[in-house]
Amino acid sequence: MSANRNLSITVIIPTLNEANNIRSLLQHFNDYVEENPVEIIVVDAKSSDDTALVARDWGAKVIFSEQASRAHQMNLGAKEAKGDVLYFVHADARPPKSFQQDILAAVKNGSQFGCYRFKFDSKSPLLAINSFFTRFKFLWCRGGDQTLFIRRDIFEKEGGFDEYYIIMEDYDLIIRLWEKYTFTVIPKSVIVSARKYQHNGYLQVTLANLKVFRMFKKGYPPALLKEKYYELIHHPKDVE
């Protein structure tokens, strides 16, 4: 990747029945994008709501996935991307308004992949503790909620997301890159929805996260991890 030209970003958002969140997220991007436009690709797993229609109305490029799997969806988006840097964002996350400046500055300064800290859209002191630890450059503090940027040439060289992982796909990719490339945590926060905690309770979600993380480290198959996770918590979209 040449350091002598302007770099560009492609934002990639995997969705499934996220009409309300995608509207809010794309409005958020439109409000804060700088003079240089950003390519935004929404990869929709054939939602039963108006996710795709809303995304198009807000100017995103929409492609469809036959699989409701973030790894597969994000790989599809990456194949269509024109940007030098890929920025993977969940539909219920709200990156800082300076995301373009932040990410391009990090890349130009030598970072090859990285993320933000995060804060929940909640005043819960327990969730504030969770958020606090995301400022540290520890592998165990990472996750897709923090959003993830990566140089496209590196993403392609390393084979992208491993589609075997129908859960924990972000963590798997970060582990594979961790020892080989320069990682940074940008010292600003993405605002993350606390809806899982509000629907299930702090203790229940924390226990589910710990259980699945331990199973992942022990090498259990992703299908079993996903089954166990949804045994332990209810996803908010299932009860909305």
Legacy VTK file of the C-alpha trace (Angstrom):
# vtk DataFile Version 3.0
C-alpha trace
ASCII
DATASET POLYDATA
POINTS 240 float
0.000 0.000 0.000
1.555 3.272 -1.096
2.059 5.931 1.561
2.240 8.596 -1.141
-1.415 8.807 -2.025
-4.671 9.427 -0.251
-6.105 6.282 1.281
-9.786 5.425 1.289
-12.063 3.504 3.640
-14.893 1.088 2.944
-17.354 0.579 5.791
-18.843 -2.943 5.818
-21.971 -3.630 7.887
-23.474 -7.153 8.168
-27.204 -7.074 8.900
-30.179 -9.273 9.702
-33.468 -7.558 10.596
-31.820 -4.310 11.647
-34.060 -1.724 9.939
-34.157 0.663 12.898
-30.481 0.373 13.724
-29.275 0.643 10.131
-31.315 3.802 9.639
-29.770 5.365 12.729
-26.242 4.201 11.873
-26.329 5.440 8.273
-27.786 8.754 9.374
-24.936 8.945 11.894
-22.392 8.364 9.111
-24.053 10.870 6.788
-24.031 13.522 9.506
-20.302 13.215 10.131
-18.604 12.100 6.935
-15.895 14.512 5.866
-15.466 16.065 2.431
-14.158 12.763 1.065
-17.126 10.378 0.750
-16.948 6.939 2.292
-18.031 3.777 0.520
-20.599 1.975 2.705
-21.599 -1.609 1.965
-24.465 -3.265 3.815
-24.436 -7.057 3.491
-27.915 -8.228 4.343
-28.866 -11.828 5.108
-32.268 -11.437 3.426
-33.920 -9.676 6.342
-37.674 -10.028 6.749
-37.955 -6.331 7.637
-37.018 -3.214 5.628
-33.285 -3.299 6.373
-32.205 -3.417 2.706
-34.688 -0.767 1.593
-33.678 1.599 4.390
-29.979 1.060 3.640
-30.461 1.918 -0.033
-32.526 4.971 0.855
-29.603 6.224 2.946
-27.124 5.739 0.105
-25.445 2.461 1.038
-24.595 -0.201 -1.483
-26.589 -3.311 -0.549
-25.587 -6.851 -1.390
-27.345 -9.998 -0.238
-26.011 -13.043 1.526
-27.559 -16.497 1.413
-26.120 -17.152 4.869
-26.949 -15.332 8.088
-23.337 -15.534 9.233
-21.288 -12.426 9.969
-18.046 -14.021 8.763
-19.585 -14.896 5.398
-21.362 -11.558 5.102
-18.271 -9.510 5.921
-16.170 -11.503 3.443
-18.760 -10.785 0.749
-18.583 -7.106 1.562
-14.794 -7.133 1.446
-14.845 -8.659 -2.060
-16.958 -5.728 -3.273
-14.979 -3.054 -1.431
-12.931 -0.448 -3.261
-11.283 1.078 -0.186
-7.692 0.595 0.923
-8.866 0.078 4.499
-11.823 -2.116 5.498
-13.847 -0.990 8.499
-16.238 -3.605 9.919
-19.084 -2.160 11.968
-22.047 -3.798 13.701
-25.428 -2.209 12.985
-25.997 -1.239 16.626
-22.605 0.491 17.044
-21.993 4.237 16.690
-18.367 5.095 15.841
-16.889 8.512 16.670
-17.657 11.237 14.148
-13.912 11.450 13.453
-13.633 7.801 12.392
-12.168 8.636 8.967
-9.449 10.861 10.391
-8.729 8.435 13.229
-8.396 5.314 11.119
-6.455 6.837 8.245
-4.069 8.538 10.684
-3.508 5.218 12.471
-2.772 3.430 9.199
-0.459 6.162 7.949
1.392 5.964 11.280
2.061 2.271 10.765
-0.923 0.471 12.315
-2.099 -2.369 10.123
-5.276 -3.215 12.014
-7.044 -2.072 15.123
-10.193 -0.969 16.870
-11.679 1.607 19.223
-12.501 1.437 22.880
-16.218 1.220 23.575
-18.860 2.616 25.882
-22.402 1.336 26.342
-25.441 3.538 25.768
-26.284 2.954 29.424
-25.388 4.564 32.758
-24.952 1.184 34.444
-21.789 1.214 36.615
-21.271 -2.477 35.881
-21.218 -1.852 32.142
-18.851 1.067 32.737
-16.407 -1.439 34.255
-16.637 -3.616 31.131
-16.011 -0.557 28.965
-13.009 0.572 31.014
-10.922 -2.470 30.148
-11.310 -1.986 26.376
-8.710 0.806 26.503
-5.952 -1.718 27.178
-4.068 -3.507 24.434
-4.879 -6.984 25.691
-6.089 -9.728 23.402
-8.823 -10.820 25.816
-10.341 -7.290 25.768
-11.122 -7.429 22.062
-14.384 -8.103 20.235
-16.516 -7.091 17.273
-18.476 -4.494 19.240
-15.392 -2.256 19.228
-15.507 -2.229 15.406
-12.452 -3.416 13.504
-10.337 -1.795 10.804
-7.733 -3.600 8.742
-5.731 -2.801 5.660
-7.392 -4.532 2.737
-4.139 -5.993 1.392
-3.517 -7.714 4.737
-7.131 -8.894 5.011
-6.845 -10.514 1.583
-3.393 -11.966 2.252
-4.625 -13.633 5.456
-7.783 -15.030 3.863
-10.305 -12.756 5.581
-12.691 -14.097 8.174
-12.695 -17.871 8.625
-16.262 -18.826 7.716
-16.004 -21.897 9.921
-16.628 -19.473 12.787
-20.346 -18.704 12.823
-19.647 -17.052 16.170
-16.394 -15.509 17.537
-15.286 -14.720 13.986
-13.821 -11.337 14.946
-11.816 -12.826 17.771
-10.464 -15.598 15.531
-9.255 -13.072 12.951
-7.610 -10.881 15.578
-5.780 -13.898 17.047
-4.432 -14.819 13.610
-3.163 -11.288 13.000
-1.979 -10.491 16.536
1.636 -11.697 16.360
2.222 -10.745 12.717
0.959 -7.187 12.354
0.869 -3.886 14.213
-2.345 -3.459 16.216
-3.651 -0.285 17.818
-6.549 0.739 20.051
-7.665 4.213 19.010
-8.190 6.232 22.237
-11.798 7.166 21.519
-14.988 5.193 22.116
-17.582 3.558 19.933
-21.026 3.768 21.514
-22.461 0.249 21.767
-26.025 -0.825 22.411
-26.656 -2.340 25.842
-29.781 -4.120 24.583
-28.509 -7.647 25.335
-27.856 -6.673 28.945
-31.187 -4.892 29.260
-33.089 -7.945 27.998
-31.138 -10.580 29.902
-29.456 -8.903 32.866
-25.786 -8.151 33.444
-24.923 -11.367 35.258
-26.585 -13.630 32.681
-24.821 -12.032 29.693
-21.477 -11.964 31.503
-21.747 -15.637 32.387
-22.748 -16.497 28.810
-19.764 -14.564 27.438
-17.347 -16.273 29.825
-18.762 -19.715 29.107
-18.529 -19.321 25.335
-15.067 -17.763 25.535
-13.781 -20.709 27.566
-15.340 -23.156 25.103
-13.726 -21.280 22.223
-10.288 -21.461 23.872
-10.761 -25.200 24.398
-11.505 -25.712 20.699
-15.192 -26.570 20.777
-16.855 -26.305 17.332
-18.483 -22.935 16.583
-21.914 -24.478 16.039
-21.834 -25.743 19.626
-20.638 -22.342 20.879
-23.551 -20.605 19.169
-26.048 -23.162 20.466
-24.765 -22.731 24.019
-24.786 -18.936 23.779
-28.424 -18.806 22.726
-29.341 -21.307 25.409
-28.007 -18.872 27.964
-29.355 -15.567 26.623
-32.194 -14.284 24.457
-31.236 -11.961 21.654
-33.239 -8.704 21.769
-34.335 -9.089 18.132
-36.056 -12.348 19.060
-38.391 -10.551 21.455
-38.858 -7.170 19.742
LINES 1 241
240 0 1 2 3 4 5 6 7 8 9 10 11 12 13 14 15 16 17 18 19 20 21 22 23 24 25 26 27 28 29 30 31 32 33 34 35 36 37 38 39 40 41 42 43 44 45 46 47 48 49 50 51 52 53 54 55 56 57 58 59 60 61 62 63 64 65 66 67 68 69 70 71 72 73 74 75 76 77 78 79 80 81 82 83 84 85 86 87 88 89 90 91 92 93 94 95 96 97 98 99 100 101 102 103 104 105 106 107 108 109 110 111 112 113 114 115 116 117 118 119 120 121 122 123 124 125 126 127 128 129 130 131 132 133 134 135 136 137 138 139 140 141 142 143 144 145 146 147 148 149 150 151 152 153 154 155 156 157 158 159 160 161 162 163 164 165 166 167 168 169 170 171 172 173 174 175 176 177 178 179 180 181 182 183 184 185 186 187 188 189 190 191 192 193 194 195 196 197 198 199 200 201 202 203 204 205 206 207 208 209 210 211 212 213 214 215 216 217 218 219 220 221 222 223 224 225 226 227 228 229 230 231 232 233 234 235 236 237 238 239
